[in-house]
Structure formats: C-alpha cells, structure tokens
Amino acid sequence: MTTPDVSYIAEFTDGPLEGEVETRILIGGAAEKRIGMVAAVDGLESLFWYDAGEEREVNDQLHVRYSFDAGDSDPVESDEETF
C-alpha cells in the first residue's frame, strides 16, 4: 500500500523571491492557488503575493510555478533618501 503525496514543490518564478523553491503541504489534495509570503527587503519585512500557474509532475512529485502579483504586494523599494 502506498501513501499519497501530501506535499508539493512551490517554485517562485519572479519578483523578490525569484528562484526560491520550497516544499508545501497540499490543502484538500491540491496546491494553493495563492500564497502570501513575508520576506525582508533592505531590512524591512514585506508581504508578497504569488499566484499559481503551471503545474507539472517531476519524478512523481507535483511542482507548481508561482508568479509575483506586484499590485497586491507591498512595494519593493528601498527607503534610501534621494538627493
């Protein structure tokens, strides 16, 4: 008897988390359609939203590519003063 996979691989394709990959838990047997991620940019914590895109199987593991939603995310700017 085999146990079904309860996890998948999330790949962040662009935005501040571009190139990051993490293992996530399937919710109700499916990958999340939208993920909110907190990350530090220039020492400030920011909330970034990513939307699910392409899904594919790699070595019997679900991989989902997430793209950055800049409109709903915190701005990605430095607080440096401009002279």
Buried (B, 14 or more C-beta within 10 A) or exposed (E): EEEEEEEBBBBBBEBBBEEBEEEBEBEEEEBBEEBEBEBEBEEEEBEBBBBBEEEEEEEEEBBBBBBBBBEEBBEBEEEEEEE
